[in-house]
Amino acid sequence: MRMKPGRVQSWQSVYRRLKREVGALYLAYRDPRTPWYARLFAALVVAYAISPIDLIPDPIPVLGYLDDLILIPLGVWVALRLIPRGVTAECRQRAAQETVVLPVSRAGAVMVAIVWIVLAGLLFAAGLRLFRGHTAP
């Protein structure tokens, strides 16, 4: 199925805007006027956005892109609401004027790996409990 040129351009503009918003969030995270709780949340969102590992791997049909289409924009939206408006406006302006270079997030990759390990442990424990329940006389 071929996408119409207008749709491709539309998705590209949405992607560029999201990338600019993540850049603004990164700048706001580093700004000393940002409250600690907003910095913490912004750091988590930025780390996940630039992490080389996704919570839901992209090869999984439909769900693989769920984080890119929903989780990251939602996290950016919430984080920018926690940051004072003046800081947000200034950081958006800076992100629009200059290219914000975001490092590859090893912390984000570690965070995703920890979530996967915890989920695997929970599934293993549930399976073990279920297995023990069926084998008991």
QUIZI-V781861 format. One record per pair of residues at least 24 apart in sequence whose ideal C-beta (glycine too) atoms are under 8 Angstrom apart, sorted by sequence separation. I is the first residue (numbers start at 1). GAP is how many residues later the second one is. If there is no record, write none. Layout:
# QUIZI-V781861
i: (I	I)
gap: (GAP	GAP)
This chain:
# QUIZI-V781861
i: (22	48	49	22	45	48	49	22	45	44	45	45	41	45	41	42	41	42	38	41	42	38	37	38	35	35	34	35	22	34	25	28	33	28	50	52	33	34	49	50	51	52	18	22	25	33	50	51	18	21	25	28	50	53	24	31	46	49	51	52	53	48	51	52	55	18	25	47	50	51	54	21	28	31	46	49	53	28	31	47	48	51	53	55	47	51	55	46	28	48	24	27	43	47	48	25	24	27	44	24	27	24	21	24	20	23	27	21	26	20	20	24	26	23	23	22)
gap: (24	24	26	27	27	27	27	28	30	31	31	33	34	34	37	37	38	40	41	41	41	44	45	45	47	48	49	49	50	50	51	51	51	52	52	52	53	53	53	53	53	53	54	54	54	54	54	54	55	55	55	55	55	55	56	56	56	56	56	56	56	57	57	57	57	58	58	58	58	58	58	59	59	59	59	59	59	60	60	60	60	60	60	60	61	61	61	62	63	63	64	64	64	64	64	66	67	67	67	68	68	70	71	71	72	72	73	74	74	75	76	76	76	77	79	80)
